[in-house]
Amino acid sequence: MTFRDFTLATILVWLIPAAAAAQDPAAEILDRERALVDAMQSRDRNRLDQLLAAEYFLRGVPDINRATWIDNAVTLCWGTRADIEHFRARPIGDVIVASFDLTFFADPISCRPAVRRSVITDVWVSDGTVWRLEMRHAAPPPPSDAGIAAQYGVVPEPPPTWDLSGVTRALSKEPNMNNGIHSAHGFGDIKPAGTTISSLCISLEVLEVVTFKHGQPPPIPDLPLKKLR
């Protein structure tokens, strides 16, 4: 082998892995996830702005918009150490869905040492040149024995909704029937424990409220009530 051949072979050995890495979108997304964490910990607003898409939001109830998320990122505490584990990325055209466990070692509120872990699902979108984070969903890791229950949370059953349109019509025809209704022109009235407040707008153009036991129809006799749910 001549010196020229040896030199070319050496260059190829270095270039081929580098080219492969440059073409691997999953590796690029992992680098951007790490850059996102670094920007949070260094409170680098400009870098966060570069990494997030214009319509970015954190999925929740309600969703957290881009501006609020960035404000939280540069205001709260994220410590100086973070781990990204169990990283997976799936390319789908110009979209990559990434999922991983993200662990910080500081409490965001108190800044005290603590272990705070989230299961993250990120959606990255490319504009043809740059990948930017479009949407994130974060949740606490479920217990190892949670099974299918890890997919669900317990939510309180909402109170029933009553259709009071018939009551409104009846009250407008029978003004004397609202003697037992408590008028609430101000908002400082104290609601008795275990009661629900329902608003009625009647023809007298005042706001009337009725107190009644949770889950029970308002105590207005001989008026048409319909339970919606």
N, C-alpha and C positions, 0 to 999 in steps of 0.2 A: 504493500500500500504506500503510495506516495504521500508526501506531506500535504499536498493539495487535497487528496482524497480524505486524509485524516481530518483536515480542517473542516471540509464540507460535512463529513459524518458527525463531527462534534457539534456543528451549528444545528444540524437537523435534530439531534438528540435534545437540544434545548428548545428549539422552535415548536416541535410537534406537541409536547405536553402543554406549552403555553397557548398554542392555537386551540387545542381541545378545551382548555379551561375557559378561554374567551368565548367559545361557542356553547358552553354549558349554562343555560339560563338558571338552573337551580342553584348553581354555585354563585351566580351573580346576585340572585335574590337573597341568599344567605348573607352575602357581604352587605347588602342594603339593609337587611334586618339588623345586623350588627351596627351599621352606621346610624340607624334610627335610635338604637339604645344608647350609643355613645353621645348622640345629640341631646337626648333627654338628660343624661347624667351631667353633661357639660352646659346644659341650658342654652343650647345654640339654636336660637329661633330661626336664623337664616337657613341653617342646614335642614331643619325640620320642614321649613317651607319648600325646600328643593325636593325633599323626598316624598311629600304628600301631594296627591292629585288635587286639582282645584275643587272637586266635589267630595273630597274625603269626608267620611263620618265613621264614628264608632257606633256599632249596632247596639241598641239598648231600648229601654222603655222609659222615657223617650230616647231617640238617638241623640248622640252628642256630636255637634257639628265641628267643622275643621278649626274654626277660630277658638272655640272653647277647649278643644283637645290640646291645641298648641299652648294655650294659656296654662292649662293644668301641667303640661309637660315641662314647662320652664319655671313653674312656681313650686311644685311639690318636690319632695325629696326622693331620689332614686339611688342614692349611695354611689359607690365607686366600683362596684362589682356587680356583674349580672351574668347569668348562664342561659344559653339557648340550647335546649336538648330535644332529642327525638324529632329533629327537623325533617320534614318531608315537603316536597314541592312538586306540583303537577302542572305542566304547561298545557294550555288549551288555546291554541291560536295565539292571539295577542294578549292573553290573560294567563297568569300563573296563580294558582291557589296554593298557599303555603300554610302549613300547620306545625306547631311546635309548642314545647313547654318553655315559658319565660319566667325566670326567677330573679327577683331583686333581693338584696340583703339589707334593706332599710325600709322602715315604715314610711310611706309617702306623706302621712300627716304629721307625725311626731318627729320624724327624722332619726328615731332611735333604731339601733340594730334589731333586725327582725327578718324572717324569711317570708317573702310574699311571692306566691307562684300563681301563674295564670296559664290556662290552656288557650292558645291563640290560634285563630284562623284569619289569615290575611289574603286579600285579593289585590294582586298587583296587575296594572295595566300598562302596556307599552304604547307609546305614540310613534313607534318605528325606530326611535333612537334611545329613549330613556324609559326605564321602568319606574312607575310611581305608585304609591300605595293608595288604592281607591276606597277600600272598606276593611274594617277590622271588627272581629267579634272576639271578646275575651270573657272567660268564665273561670271560676275556681276549679281546681282539679277535683273530681269526685273520689270518694273512698274506693279502695281497690276492690271491695266486695259489693259495690253498688249495683252491678249488673245493668239491666235495662233501665232501672230507676235513675241512673245517672243522666238520662236524657230529659228528665222531667223535674219540675218543682211544684210544691204544694201552693196553690193559690186560694185565698178565701173566696167562698161563694158570694157573688154580688147580691145585694138586696133586690127584691122584686121591684119592677117598674109598673106603676099604675097609670092607666089612661084616665085623666081627670077632666077630659073635655066635656063629658056629660055633666060633671059637677059644676064646671064653669058656666055652662048654659043654664043649668037649674038655678044657680045663685044669682045670675043676672036677671032671671025672671022673678025670683023670690028674694028680694033684698033682706027681708027679716030673718032669713035662715042663717045669716052669717053672724048671729049673736054669739054663738059658741066658738067662733073662730078668733084666734088671737092675732091682732094686727101688729105687724112688725115694721113700723116706719123707720125705726133705727135698727142697728145691727148688734146692739149690745146685750140682747136678751140671752139668758142662759138656758141652754137646751137640757131638759131632764135626762138623767142617765138612762141609756137603753132606748132612746127615742130617735125617730128620723124626722127630718124637716122636709116638707113638700111645699113648693111655691105655687100659688094660684094667682093668676092675673084676672080680675073680674071687671065688670063694666063700670064699677065705681072708680076705676083707675087708681087703685091703691094696691100695694103688694100685701097679700094675706098669706099667712102660713098656718099650717095645722100640725100639731104634734100628735104622734101616735106611736104605739109600740112597734119595734123593728119587725118588719115582715107582715104587718097587719094593715088593712086598708084604713084610711082616715075615718074617724067615728062621725060620719055625717049620715044620718038616717035617710032611707028612702031616696037615695040618689044613685044614678047609674054609674057603677064603677066597673072597669074592665082591667084585668091583670094581663099585662103584656108579656111578662116572662117571670 
